[in-house]
């Protein structure tokens, strides 16, 4: 695949599995960075469909909405706005990662091995757990986790999943 060409689109069935984090290791392991599909861009439309589907089903079953529209719009807007800094910073983050990988890696794991996938899954989960635990005990890091920043409405709905971290 050429360096400037876009990553391939996901098959239709994989959109739903990507949204639900049910993608198999063989489907999510790639030889190069340019082969990795943009999972977020490809599942956002499906996420919006689920929000609209819940609105329709809820209005049919109860003849009223299961949550307030203003809460849903507020959550979706905050989620969209939270992506702006990420869009700007993603290039710096990725450039730094690639530089460190190319110049300072100690060991290269086989990209197509299921063991690599499982070990990195455990490693990321372990790191996230300890960062999150540390964040609740440290004021400055607590800001990055969104502790107390935004709270969802009393009627939880899919749009509340877009509530961002403000810092």
C-alpha positions in Angstrom: 0.0 0.0 0.0 1.4 3.4 -0.9 2.4 5.8 1.9 -0.2 8.4 0.9 -3.1 6.2 0.2 -6.0 6.0 2.7 -6.6 2.9 4.8 -9.2 0.5 3.5 -12.8 0.7 4.6 -14.1 -1.9 7.0 -16.6 -4.6 5.8 -20.1 -3.8 6.9 -20.3 -6.5 9.5 -17.0 -5.3 11.0 -18.4 -1.8 11.7 -20.8 -3.2 14.4 -18.1 -5.4 15.9 -15.6 -2.5 16.0 -18.2 -0.4 17.7 -18.7 -3.1 20.4 -14.9 -3.9 20.7 -15.5 -7.4 19.3 -12.8 -7.3 16.6 -10.6 -10.4 16.4 -6.8 -10.2 16.7 -6.5 -11.3 13.1 -8.7 -8.4 11.9 -6.9 -5.7 14.0 -3.2 -6.6 13.4 -1.5 -4.7 10.6 2.0 -4.7 9.2 2.3 -1.0 8.8 0.7 2.1 10.2 -0.9 3.1 6.8 -3.0 -0.2 6.8 -4.8 0.7 10.0 -8.4 1.7 9.3 -9.9 4.7 11.0 -12.2 2.8 13.3 -13.7 5.9 14.9 -14.6 7.6 11.6 -16.2 4.4 10.4 -18.3 3.6 13.4 -19.6 7.0 14.3 -22.4 6.8 11.8 -23.5 3.5 13.3 -23.4 5.1 16.8 -25.7 7.9 15.6 -28.0 5.3 14.1 -28.2 3.6 17.5 -29.1 6.9 19.1 -31.8 7.5 16.6 -33.1 3.9 16.9 -33.4 4.3 20.6 -35.4 7.5 20.1 -37.8 5.8 17.8 -38.2 2.6 19.9 -38.6 4.7 23.1 -41.2 6.9 21.6 -43.2 3.9 20.2 -43.1 1.9 23.4 -43.7 4.7 26.0 -45.2 7.4 23.8 -42.5 9.6 25.3 -38.7 9.8 25.1 -36.7 7.8 27.7 -34.4 10.8 28.1 -34.3 14.5 27.5 -33.4 15.7 24.0 -31.5 18.7 25.5 -29.3 16.3 27.5 -28.5 14.3 24.4 -27.7 17.3 22.3 -25.5 18.7 25.1 -23.6 15.4 25.4 -23.1 15.0 21.7 -22.0 18.6 21.3 -19.5 18.3 24.2 -18.2 15.0 22.6 -17.7 16.6 19.2 -15.9 19.6 20.8 -13.7 17.3 22.8 -12.4 15.9 19.5 -11.0 19.2 18.2 -7.8 19.2 20.4 -7.3 15.5 19.7 -7.5 16.1 16.0 -4.7 18.8 16.3 -2.5 16.8 18.7 -2.9 13.4 17.1 -0.2 14.2 14.5 2.3 15.2 17.3 1.5 12.1 19.3 1.8 9.7 16.3 5.0 11.4 15.1 6.6 11.0 18.6 5.5 7.4 18.8 6.9 6.5 15.4 10.2 8.3 16.2 10.6 6.5 19.6 9.7 3.2 17.9 12.2 3.6 15.1 15.1 4.8 17.2 14.7 3.3 20.7 12.8 0.0 20.5 14.5 -2.8 22.4 12.6 -5.7 20.9 10.2 -6.1 18.0 7.2 -8.4 18.6 5.8 -10.3 15.5 3.0 -8.2 14.2 0.9 -11.1 13.1 1.1 -13.2 16.2 -2.1 -13.6 18.4 0.3 -13.5 21.5 1.4 -10.1 20.6 -2.2 -8.9 20.4 -3.1 -10.5 23.8 0.1 -9.2 25.5 -0.4 -5.7 24.3 -4.1 -5.8 25.3 -3.0 -6.8 28.8 -0.3 -4.2 28.8 -2.6 -1.4 27.8 -5.2 -2.4 30.3 -2.6 -2.7 33.1 -1.2 0.7 32.2 -4.6 2.3 32.0 -5.6 0.9 35.3 -2.6 2.2 37.1 -2.8 5.6 35.4 -6.4 5.9 36.4 -5.8 4.8 40.0 -2.9 7.3 40.3 -5.1 10.0 38.7 -7.6 9.7 41.5 -4.9 10.4 44.1 -3.1 13.2 42.3 -4.8 16.5 41.7 -3.2 17.5 38.4 -3.7 14.1 36.8 -7.3 13.9 38.1 -8.1 16.8 35.7 -7.2 14.6 32.7 -9.6 11.8 33.7 -12.6 14.1 33.9 -13.2 13.5 37.6 -16.2 15.7 38.4 -16.1 17.7 35.2 -19.3 16.5 33.5 -21.9 14.2 34.7 -24.5 12.5 32.6 -28.1 13.2 33.0 -30.2 11.0 35.4 -31.6 9.2 32.4 -28.6 7.5 30.9 -28.7 7.3 27.1 -26.2 6.4 24.3 -25.3 10.0 23.7 -23.9 10.2 27.3 -21.1 7.9 26.1 -19.8 11.0 24.2 -19.2 13.0 27.4 -15.7 14.1 27.1 -12.8 15.0 29.4 -12.4 18.7 29.4 -8.7 18.7 30.0 
